[in-house]
Amino acid sequence: MGRRTRDQEAGVHHVITSAVAGNWLFAGTADYEARLALIADAVRDGRLALNQFCLMGNHEHLLVSVEEGCLGAAMQWINRSYAVLFNGSRGRRGRLYDGPYESRCVRDEAYALWVVTYIALNPEAIAGVTAETYRWSSCTALLRLLKPPPFVDDAPIVAWYGGGQAGRRRIADAVEAARQWKLQRLRGDVLLSNLVPDEVRQHALNEETP
């Protein structure tokens, strides 16, 4: 997929931030903690609401809810603040990010259902760990039916799956179905059409960025 435009409309957005030239965005525990602390500050200050996150070594995925025209300012504040901390702690100068964040507003049900599982499974594709155990993802609590971190409001994404504990169980089931589907694709087997809805499967086939 090519670079996404940066939508500024109100709603839920899938936001991706990547390090320059595939370098580290998070080189250690302190970096992950600093990034989450800044996002938590943005939530506390009312800049955005955080619905889901997954921080990887050289990029991150966020699902955030924002008011009209607020996404750009919120991400600019988070990214500038983090760059100052990251570079300052290493005596480093120069660009940290590959470019401005990328975003896509979640406007349709198929994309909404797909993106939750995609973010959840990102560690399995990149870091070789399970979605249920990856430390730097809100999906760990979501899939284990635990209470999310205090700065995460996962109610909107749970609502996409019907809401309540039943919705959380459906997310866990959907992630497992997507996991098995990906394994079957890697083996060249037939798609699990009985587990993955047609429109969601089509989104998965069209999406190629990490």
Secondary structure, DSSP 4 states (H G I P E B T S, - for coil): --PPP---SSEEEEEEEEBGGG--S--SHHHHHHHHHHHHHHHHTTS-EEEEEEE-SSEEEEEEEE-TT-HHHHHHHHHHHHHHHHHHTTT--S--BSSS-EEEE--SHHHHHHHHHHHHHHHHHHTSS-TTT-TTBTHHHHHTT-PPPTTB--HHHHHHTTSHHHHHHHHHHHHHHHHHHHHHHHHT----TTTS-HHHHHHHHH----
